[in-house]
Amino acid sequence: MYYKTEAYLGTPFAGKILHDNGLVPIYVSDNPVLNAQHLVLEAAKAYRYGLPYHVALAAVTSAPAFYMGLGNRLGKIKPGFDGDVVVWDSDPLQFGAAPVQVWIDGTAQFDDPVELDKPVSNPIVPDPKLEEIPNDPVPMKDVIFTGVSRILYKDADQVASKEPLAVVVTKGKITCIGTCATDIQSASTAGTHSTIHLQNGHLTHAFTAFGGLLGLMEIDQEASTSNGPDAGYNSFSRGVDGLALDTKKLRAAHRSGVTRAISAPKASSAGISRLGTSAGFRTAATTVLDEDAVWQDDIAVHYSLEIFEAKNPITPSMSAAVGALRAKLLGAATSNSTSTDPLSEAAFLRKVVNGAMPLVIHVHSADFIAAALKIKAAVDEVASSPIRLVIHGGAESHILAAELAAADVGVILSPFLSYRLSWDERRALTGAPLTNGTALDRLVAAGVKVGIGIEEDWLVRQLGIDAAIAFRNGSGKLSIKEALALVDANLYEILDVGETGEDFLVWDGSPMDVSGQIRGVGSAGVVDVVV
């Protein structure tokens, strides 16, 4: 999404638009830009964004075969074609669909594939409503949503019994959840509220994006649109000082249900790791001076032990990077001096060692997650309060699940499903049918508090999808509400920054299904409604 100037005109409805104009869309992975192991997920997203079901599935099967000149033997199941067949554990265009077995030329590829424990589900019945490109949302303050089947908001997990429920929003705030007969009658008499009718409606919390560069970078490859990199460990800055809001990327995030973001400056030109303090802000804000635009100036202190970026001219080796970080923290814990600048790196490090701010370390390798745990143990011995350590990235964190749980260290997985992009992710769990579970599964089983973040900004549209995949592939270990908390409540608990607020999403359909669509995004006293 918007990673270069040519892509700044992009839209997730591109496949639908091409198809409507007589062209044949084909979806590719461009691996490792996108995870080739989950190419069919691109077809599922294409279906959600308007492409007819059979065209979306063909876009990763028969259409590429035809245009490569191999349509006479590949891409279809029919007599005379190559015996290349996949059996899926659910409809291939449903979120979380995983292969049970793959045959190439009639030969099974897995001797003992991992098969997930999933309830039997029916094939998708294509929903023609998905083929309509929705209008831009309309901001409303007074609206009634009817036809709500399930409430997954705040402490509630309520399923409609005899008749659907309603959600009444007045002056941008939810004022009634339930039958709401009196409220609806009063609004009807006064003519104050618009009414939106839903099919199998759901009410959930809005999402929060953690770990990307939202608000700090608009077009990835255009320096003029970016806050720019810090110089390794040589500089330290605050994300709040570089926020530039009211952009297409933030509007796309908000429309995708992400009403809040937590961003820290990038450590280098590669833009993977963060260095400095992260700011919490609203994606719909115009400037940082808007009321409640920045809901917390400095949330956490960020450093990196990610191999690619921790080794730099200041710390040319991993041992130097680990030693430098440990020295900074021990220095903050044992020093009696006070900085004259309350917003300096030294001042923020004192907050870390006093337990007043969390320390977020971007790291994938189990070896250097272990190093981070050793740093925490060393500093905890001399600090006035235990460090609140958070692991961000965490591809190999499953190897140390028990140790992370014992140290009360939370993990924010970014990306949610690692595909071993780099050396320090080589022991990542990719999930069925190749591995028995993912890092998320192992961490949750060990009692580690887990969230899902974004490693690159384009993934902001996929946070809800990641939650759905975690739910569907969790073998019943996560409820829908627990899966949604991975991109909302868990992040706030891990970072210890209070409640998630009042922001909410109203869905047409279930957020766990490919056909689920956001119809209302409620934030800061306004509901953006797709009518």
C-alpha positions as CSV (number, residue, x, y, z in Angstrom):
1,M,0.0,0.0,0.0
2,Y,1.5,3.3,-1.2
3,Y,5.1,2.1,-0.9
4,K,6.2,4.1,-4.0
5,T,4.8,7.0,-6.1
6,E,3.3,4.6,-8.7
7,A,1.5,2.7,-6.0
8,Y,0.1,5.8,-4.4
9,L,-3.0,5.5,-6.6
10,G,-3.5,1.9,-5.6
11,T,-6.7,0.4,-4.4
12,P,-7.6,-3.0,-2.9
13,F,-10.4,-3.0,-5.5
14,A,-8.0,-3.1,-8.4
15,G,-8.9,-6.7,-9.3
16,K,-12.6,-5.9,-9.3
17,I,-12.0,-2.9,-11.5
18,L,-9.9,-4.8,-14.0
19,H,-12.4,-7.6,-14.2
20,D,-15.3,-5.2,-14.7
21,N,-13.3,-3.8,-17.7
22,G,-12.8,-7.1,-19.4
23,L,-9.2,-7.8,-18.1
24,V,-8.0,-10.9,-16.2
25,P,-6.5,-10.2,-12.8
26,I,-3.7,-12.5,-11.6
27,Y,-2.3,-12.4,-8.1
28,V,1.4,-13.1,-7.4
29,S,3.5,-13.2,-4.3
30,D,6.6,-11.4,-5.5
31,N,8.2,-13.5,-2.7
32,P,9.6,-12.4,-0.3
33,V,7.6,-9.2,-0.6
34,L,4.5,-11.3,0.1
35,N,4.5,-14.7,1.7
36,A,4.4,-17.2,-1.2
37,Q,3.2,-19.9,1.3
38,H,-0.1,-18.0,1.6
39,L,-0.7,-16.9,-2.0
40,V,-4.3,-18.1,-1.8
41,L,-4.8,-15.5,0.9
42,E,-4.4,-12.8,-1.8
43,A,-7.2,-14.5,-3.7
44,A,-9.3,-14.4,-0.5
45,K,-8.7,-10.7,-0.1
46,A,-9.5,-10.2,-3.7
47,Y,-12.9,-11.8,-3.1
48,R,-13.5,-9.7,0.0
49,Y,-12.7,-6.6,-2.2
50,G,-15.2,-7.3,-4.9
51,L,-13.8,-9.9,-7.2
52,P,-16.4,-12.7,-8.0
53,Y,-15.5,-15.9,-6.1
54,H,-14.7,-18.0,-9.2
55,V,-12.6,-15.2,-10.7
56,A,-10.6,-14.8,-7.4
57,L,-9.8,-18.5,-7.2
58,A,-8.9,-18.6,-10.9
59,A,-6.6,-15.6,-10.3
60,V,-4.1,-18.0,-8.5
61,T,-4.9,-21.2,-10.5
62,S,-6.2,-21.3,-14.1
63,A,-5.5,-17.7,-15.1
64,P,-1.8,-17.7,-14.5
65,A,-1.5,-21.1,-16.1
66,F,-3.2,-19.8,-19.2
67,Y,-1.1,-16.7,-19.5
68,M,2.1,-18.6,-19.1
69,G,1.1,-20.8,-22.0
70,L,0.5,-23.8,-19.8
71,G,-3.3,-23.7,-19.7
72,N,-3.5,-27.0,-21.6
73,R,-2.1,-28.9,-18.6
74,L,-2.1,-26.8,-15.5
75,G,-4.6,-24.8,-13.4
76,K,-7.7,-27.1,-13.6
77,I,-8.8,-30.4,-12.4
78,K,-9.9,-32.3,-15.5
79,P,-8.9,-35.5,-17.4
80,G,-5.6,-35.1,-19.2
81,F,-4.2,-32.4,-16.9
82,D,-1.3,-32.8,-14.6
83,G,-2.2,-34.4,-11.3
84,D,-1.4,-31.3,-9.2
85,V,-4.1,-31.1,-6.6
86,V,-4.6,-29.6,-3.1
87,V,-7.1,-30.8,-0.5
88,W,-7.9,-28.0,2.0
89,D,-9.2,-28.1,5.5
90,S,-11.8,-25.5,4.6
91,D,-12.8,-23.4,1.7
92,P,-9.5,-22.1,0.2
93,L,-10.9,-18.6,0.1
94,Q,-11.8,-18.6,3.8
95,F,-9.4,-17.0,6.2
96,G,-7.0,-19.5,7.7
97,A,-7.5,-22.2,5.1
98,A,-4.6,-24.7,5.2
99,P,-3.7,-27.5,2.9
100,V,-4.2,-31.1,4.3
101,Q,-2.2,-32.6,1.5
102,V,-0.6,-31.5,-1.8
103,W,-0.1,-33.8,-4.8
104,I,2.3,-33.0,-7.6
105,D,2.0,-35.2,-10.7
106,G,-0.1,-37.5,-8.5
107,T,2.6,-37.8,-5.8
108,A,1.8,-36.8,-2.2
109,Q,4.3,-34.1,-1.0
110,F,3.9,-34.6,2.8
111,D,4.6,-37.9,4.6
112,D,3.0,-36.7,7.8
113,P,1.3,-33.3,7.4
114,V,0.0,-31.4,10.4
115,E,-3.8,-31.2,10.2
116,L,-5.6,-28.6,12.3
117,D,-8.5,-29.5,14.5
118,K,-11.3,-27.4,12.9
119,P,-15.0,-27.8,12.9
120,V,-16.5,-29.0,9.6
121,S,-17.5,-26.0,7.5
122,N,-19.4,-25.6,4.3
123,P,-18.0,-24.2,1.1
124,I,-18.4,-20.4,0.7
125,V,-21.7,-19.4,-0.9
126,P,-20.6,-16.4,-3.0
127,D,-22.1,-13.2,-1.6
128,P,-23.0,-10.9,-4.5
129,K,-23.0,-7.9,-2.1
130,L,-19.2,-8.1,-2.0
131,E,-19.1,-7.3,-5.7
132,E,-20.3,-3.8,-5.1
133,I,-17.5,-1.3,-4.5
134,P,-18.7,0.7,-1.4
135,N,-19.0,4.4,-1.3
136,D,-16.8,6.5,0.8
137,P,-17.9,6.5,4.5
138,V,-20.3,9.2,5.6
139,P,-19.5,10.8,9.0
140,M,-22.5,10.6,11.4
141,K,-23.1,11.4,15.0
142,D,-26.6,9.9,15.4
143,V,-27.2,6.4,13.9
144,I,-29.0,3.2,14.7
145,F,-27.6,-0.2,13.6
146,T,-30.2,-3.0,13.5
147,G,-29.8,-6.7,12.8
148,V,-26.9,-7.2,15.2
149,S,-26.3,-10.9,16.0
150,R,-23.4,-10.6,18.4
151,I,-21.9,-8.1,20.8
152,L,-18.1,-8.4,21.4
153,Y,-17.5,-5.1,23.0
154,K,-16.0,-4.2,26.4
155,D,-16.9,-7.0,28.8
156,A,-19.8,-8.4,26.8
157,D,-19.9,-11.5,24.6
158,Q,-23.6,-11.6,23.9
159,V,-25.3,-13.5,21.2
160,A,-28.8,-12.5,20.1
161,S,-31.3,-15.1,21.1
162,K,-34.9,-14.6,19.9
163,E,-34.4,-11.5,17.8
164,P,-31.5,-9.4,16.5
165,L,-30.1,-6.7,18.7
166,A,-29.6,-3.0,17.9
167,V,-26.8,-0.5,18.6
168,V,-27.9,3.1,19.1
169,V,-25.2,5.8,18.7
170,T,-26.1,9.3,19.9
171,K,-23.7,12.2,19.5
172,G,-21.0,9.8,18.5
173,K,-21.3,7.6,21.6
174,I,-23.0,4.2,22.1
175,T,-26.1,4.9,24.2
176,C,-27.9,1.6,23.9
177,I,-27.1,-2.0,23.1
178,G,-29.9,-4.6,23.1
179,T,-33.5,-4.4,21.9
180,C,-33.4,-0.6,22.5
181,A,-37.1,-0.3,21.7
182,T,-37.5,3.0,23.7
183,D,-34.5,4.6,22.2
184,I,-35.4,3.6,18.7
185,Q,-39.0,4.9,19.1
186,S,-37.8,8.2,20.5
187,A,-35.3,8.6,17.7
188,S,-37.9,7.7,15.1
189,T,-40.3,10.3,16.6
190,A,-37.7,13.0,16.7
191,G,-36.2,12.1,13.3
192,T,-32.7,12.5,14.6
193,H,-31.0,9.2,13.7
194,S,-30.2,7.4,10.5
195,T,-30.9,3.7,10.4
196,I,-28.5,1.1,9.0
197,H,-29.8,-2.5,8.6
198,L,-27.3,-5.3,8.9
199,Q,-27.2,-9.0,8.1
200,N,-25.6,-10.9,11.0
201,G,-24.2,-7.7,12.4
202,H,-21.3,-7.7,15.0
203,L,-20.1,-5.0,17.3
204,T,-16.4,-5.1,18.3
205,H,-13.7,-2.8,19.5
206,A,-11.6,-1.0,16.9
207,F,-8.1,-2.1,16.1
208,T,-4.7,-0.6,17.1
209,A,-1.7,-0.7,14.8
210,F,1.6,-1.2,16.6
211,G,5.1,-1.2,15.2
212,G,4.9,0.4,11.8
213,L,5.6,3.9,10.6
214,L,2.1,5.2,10.4
215,G,2.1,8.9,10.9
216,L,5.9,9.0,10.3
217,M,6.0,7.9,6.7
218,E,3.6,8.2,3.8
219,I,5.3,6.9,0.7
220,D,8.0,4.5,1.7
221,Q,10.4,5.2,-1.1
222,E,10.0,9.0,-1.1
223,A,12.2,10.7,1.4
224,S,10.3,13.9,1.3
225,T,7.2,12.1,2.7
226,S,9.1,10.5,5.6
227,N,10.3,11.5,9.1
228,G,13.6,9.9,8.0
229,P,16.0,7.5,9.8
230,D,17.9,8.0,13.0
231,A,21.6,7.1,12.7
232,G,21.8,3.7,14.5
233,Y,22.5,4.1,18.2
234,N,24.0,7.5,17.6
235,S,20.7,9.4,17.9
236,F,17.5,9.1,19.8
237,S,14.2,10.9,19.0
238,R,10.5,11.0,19.9
239,G,7.9,9.8,17.5
240,V,5.5,12.5,18.6
241,D,7.8,15.2,17.3
242,G,7.7,13.8,13.7
243,L,4.0,13.0,13.4
244,A,2.4,14.2,10.1
245,L,-1.3,13.3,9.9
246,D,-4.2,13.5,7.6
247,T,-2.8,11.3,4.9
248,K,-4.1,8.6,2.5
249,K,-2.4,5.9,4.4
250,L,-4.0,6.9,7.7
251,R,-7.4,7.3,6.1
252,A,-7.0,3.7,4.7
253,A,-6.0,2.5,8.1
254,H,-9.1,4.2,9.7
255,R,-11.4,2.7,7.1
256,S,-10.0,-0.7,7.8
257,G,-11.0,-0.4,11.4
258,V,-7.6,0.9,12.8
259,T,-8.5,4.0,14.8
260,R,-5.3,4.2,16.8
261,A,-1.7,3.7,16.0
262,I,1.5,3.5,18.1
263,S,4.6,4.5,16.1
264,A,8.3,5.1,16.9
265,P,11.0,6.6,14.6
266,K,12.9,4.1,12.4
267,A,16.5,3.3,13.4
268,S,18.0,3.3,9.9
269,S,17.3,3.7,6.2
270,A,16.1,0.1,6.1
271,G,13.2,1.1,8.2
272,I,12.6,-2.2,10.0
273,S,13.7,-1.4,13.5
274,R,12.6,1.5,15.8
275,L,14.7,3.8,17.9
276,G,13.4,6.4,20.3
277,T,10.0,6.7,22.0
278,S,6.7,5.7,20.4
279,A,3.6,8.0,20.3
280,G,0.0,6.9,20.5
281,F,-2.3,8.9,18.1
282,R,-5.7,8.7,16.3
283,T,-5.6,7.8,12.7
284,A,-8.4,10.2,11.8
285,A,-6.8,13.3,13.3
286,T,-5.9,16.2,11.1
287,T,-2.9,17.5,13.1
288,V,-1.4,16.8,16.5
289,L,-3.3,19.9,17.9
290,D,-6.7,18.2,17.4
291,E,-8.4,17.4,20.6
292,D,-7.2,13.9,21.8
293,A,-5.2,13.5,18.5
294,V,-2.2,12.3,20.5
295,W,-3.6,10.2,23.3
296,Q,-0.1,9.6,24.8
297,D,3.1,11.4,23.8
298,D,5.6,8.8,24.9
299,I,4.4,5.2,25.3
300,A,7.6,3.1,25.3
301,V,11.3,3.3,24.6
302,H,12.4,1.3,21.6
303,Y,15.7,-0.3,20.7
304,S,16.8,-3.1,18.4
305,L,18.7,-6.3,18.6
306,E,17.6,-7.3,15.1
307,I,20.7,-8.6,13.5
308,F,20.4,-6.7,10.2
309,E,20.3,-3.3,12.0
310,A,21.9,-3.7,15.4
311,K,25.2,-4.1,13.6
312,N,26.1,-0.6,12.4
313,P,29.0,1.8,12.5
314,I,28.4,2.6,16.1
315,T,28.0,-1.1,17.3
316,P,29.6,-3.2,14.5
317,S,28.9,-6.5,16.1
318,M,26.0,-8.1,17.9
319,S,28.1,-8.4,21.1
320,A,28.8,-4.7,20.9
321,A,25.1,-4.0,20.4
322,V,24.0,-6.1,23.4
323,G,26.8,-4.6,25.5
324,A,25.9,-1.1,24.6
325,L,22.2,-1.6,25.4
326,R,23.1,-3.2,28.7
327,A,25.5,-0.4,29.6
328,K,22.9,2.3,28.9
329,L,20.3,0.6,31.1
330,L,22.8,-0.2,33.9
331,G,24.0,3.4,33.7
332,A,20.5,4.7,34.1
333,A,19.8,2.4,37.0
334,T,23.0,3.3,39.0
335,S,23.5,7.0,38.1
336,N,22.5,9.7,40.6
337,S,22.7,12.5,38.1
338,T,19.5,14.0,36.6
339,S,19.3,15.3,33.1
340,T,18.3,18.9,32.6
341,D,16.3,17.8,29.6
342,P,13.3,15.7,30.7
343,L,12.8,14.5,27.1
344,S,16.4,13.2,26.6
345,E,17.4,9.6,26.1
346,A,18.9,9.5,29.6
347,A,15.6,10.8,31.1
348,F,13.5,8.2,29.3
349,L,15.9,5.4,30.3
350,R,15.5,6.4,34.0
351,K,11.8,5.9,33.5
352,V,12.5,2.5,32.1
353,V,14.6,1.4,35.0
354,N,12.1,2.8,37.4
355,G,9.3,0.8,35.9
356,A,7.5,3.9,34.6
357,M,7.8,3.1,30.9
358,P,8.1,-0.2,29.0
359,L,11.2,-1.1,27.0
360,V,10.4,-2.5,23.6
361,I,13.2,-4.5,21.8
362,H,12.8,-5.4,18.2
363,V,14.3,-8.8,17.8
364,H,13.5,-12.1,16.0
365,S,16.4,-14.4,16.9
366,A,15.9,-16.7,19.9
367,D,19.6,-16.1,20.7
368,F,19.1,-12.4,21.1
369,I,15.7,-12.7,22.8
370,A,17.7,-14.7,25.3
371,A,20.3,-11.8,25.4
372,A,17.4,-9.4,26.1
373,L,16.2,-11.5,29.0
374,K,19.7,-11.6,30.4
375,I,19.9,-7.8,30.1
376,K,16.6,-7.5,32.0
377,A,17.8,-9.8,34.8
378,A,21.1,-7.9,35.2
379,V,19.3,-4.5,35.3
380,D,16.5,-5.8,37.6
381,E,19.2,-6.6,40.2
382,V,20.2,-2.9,40.6
383,A,17.1,-1.1,39.4
384,S,14.4,0.2,41.8
385,S,11.7,-1.7,39.9
386,P,11.8,-4.6,37.4
387,I,12.0,-3.5,33.7
388,R,8.8,-3.9,31.8
389,L,10.3,-5.7,28.8
390,V,8.4,-6.2,25.5
391,I,9.6,-8.3,22.6
392,H,8.6,-6.9,19.2
393,G,9.1,-9.1,16.1
394,G,9.5,-12.4,17.9
395,A,9.7,-14.9,15.0
396,E,11.7,-17.3,17.1
397,S,10.1,-16.4,20.5
398,H,8.4,-19.8,20.7
399,I,11.7,-21.3,21.5
400,L,11.8,-19.3,24.8
401,A,8.1,-19.3,25.5
402,A,8.5,-20.7,29.1
403,E,11.3,-18.3,29.9
404,L,9.3,-15.3,28.6
405,A,6.3,-16.3,30.6
406,A,8.5,-16.7,33.8
407,A,9.9,-13.2,33.2
408,D,6.5,-11.7,32.6
409,V,7.6,-10.4,29.2
410,G,5.0,-9.8,26.5
411,V,5.5,-10.5,22.8
412,I,4.1,-8.5,19.9
413,L,4.5,-10.6,16.8
414,S,5.4,-8.7,13.7
415,P,4.6,-10.2,11.3
416,F,2.1,-12.6,12.7
417,L,3.1,-15.4,10.4
418,S,6.8,-15.4,9.8
419,Y,8.0,-16.9,6.6
420,R,11.7,-17.0,7.6
421,L,12.6,-13.9,5.6
422,S,16.0,-13.5,7.3
423,W,18.7,-15.6,9.0
424,D,17.4,-14.7,12.5
425,E,13.9,-16.0,11.6
426,R,15.2,-19.4,10.3
427,R,13.6,-21.3,13.2
428,A,10.2,-19.7,12.9
429,L,7.1,-21.8,12.9
430,T,5.2,-21.4,9.6
431,G,2.1,-23.3,10.7
432,A,0.2,-26.2,9.2
433,P,0.8,-28.3,7.2
434,L,4.6,-27.9,7.8
435,T,4.7,-27.2,11.6
436,N,2.5,-28.1,14.5
437,G,1.4,-24.6,15.5
438,T,2.9,-21.1,15.2
439,A,4.7,-18.9,17.6
440,L,1.3,-17.5,18.7
441,D,0.1,-21.0,19.6
442,R,3.2,-21.8,21.6
443,L,3.3,-18.5,23.4
444,V,-0.4,-18.6,24.4
445,A,0.0,-22.1,25.6
446,A,2.9,-21.0,27.8
447,G,0.9,-18.1,29.3
448,V,2.7,-15.3,27.5
449,K,0.6,-12.2,26.8
450,V,0.7,-11.9,23.0
451,G,-0.3,-9.2,20.5
452,I,-0.1,-8.8,16.7
453,G,1.7,-5.8,15.2
454,I,2.7,-4.7,11.8
455,E,6.2,-4.8,10.4
456,E,5.3,-2.7,7.3
457,D,2.5,-0.2,6.9
458,W,0.7,-2.0,4.1
459,L,-0.3,-4.7,6.6
460,V,-2.5,-2.2,8.5
461,R,-5.4,-3.4,6.3
462,Q,-4.7,-7.0,7.4
463,L,-4.9,-6.7,11.2
464,G,-8.5,-7.9,11.3
465,I,-7.6,-10.8,8.9
466,D,-4.7,-11.8,11.1
467,A,-7.0,-12.0,14.1
468,A,-9.4,-14.2,12.0
469,I,-6.6,-16.5,11.0
470,A,-5.5,-16.8,14.6
471,F,-9.0,-17.7,15.6
472,R,-9.7,-20.2,12.8
473,N,-6.3,-22.0,13.1
474,G,-6.1,-21.9,16.9
475,S,-7.8,-25.4,17.3
476,G,-10.4,-23.9,19.7
477,K,-7.8,-22.3,22.0
478,L,-8.9,-18.8,21.2
479,S,-12.4,-17.4,21.4
480,I,-13.4,-14.7,18.8
481,K,-13.1,-12.1,21.5
482,E,-9.6,-13.4,22.5
483,A,-8.5,-13.3,18.8
484,L,-9.7,-9.8,18.4
485,A,-7.9,-8.8,21.6
486,L,-4.6,-9.7,19.8
487,V,-4.9,-6.4,17.8
488,D,-6.5,-4.4,20.5
489,A,-6.7,-5.0,24.3
490,N,-3.6,-7.2,24.5
491,L,-1.4,-4.5,23.1
492,Y,-2.5,-2.1,25.8
493,E,-2.0,-4.7,28.5
494,I,1.5,-5.6,27.3
495,L,2.5,-1.9,27.1
496,D,0.6,-1.1,30.3
497,V,-1.0,2.0,28.8
498,G,-4.5,1.8,30.2
499,E,-7.8,1.1,28.5
500,T,-8.4,0.8,24.8
501,G,-11.0,3.5,24.9
502,E,-14.5,3.7,23.4
503,D,-13.7,3.2,19.7
504,F,-15.8,0.6,18.1
505,L,-16.5,-1.2,14.8
506,V,-19.9,-2.3,13.4
507,W,-19.7,-5.2,11.0
508,D,-22.0,-6.6,8.4
509,G,-21.3,-10.3,8.9
510,S,-18.7,-11.8,11.2
511,P,-15.2,-10.3,11.5
512,M,-13.9,-13.9,11.4
513,D,-15.3,-14.5,7.9
514,V,-14.0,-13.4,4.5
515,S,-17.4,-11.9,3.8
516,G,-17.5,-9.8,6.9
517,Q,-17.4,-6.1,6.1
518,I,-17.0,-3.0,8.3
519,R,-20.0,-0.7,8.0
520,G,-19.2,1.7,10.8
521,V,-16.1,3.0,12.5
522,G,-16.7,4.9,15.7
523,S,-14.0,7.1,17.1
524,A,-13.7,10.6,18.7
525,G,-17.4,11.3,18.7
526,V,-18.0,10.4,15.1
527,V,-19.1,7.3,13.3
528,D,-17.9,6.8,9.7
529,V,-20.7,4.8,8.1
530,V,-20.7,3.0,4.8
531,V,-24.2,3.5,3.5
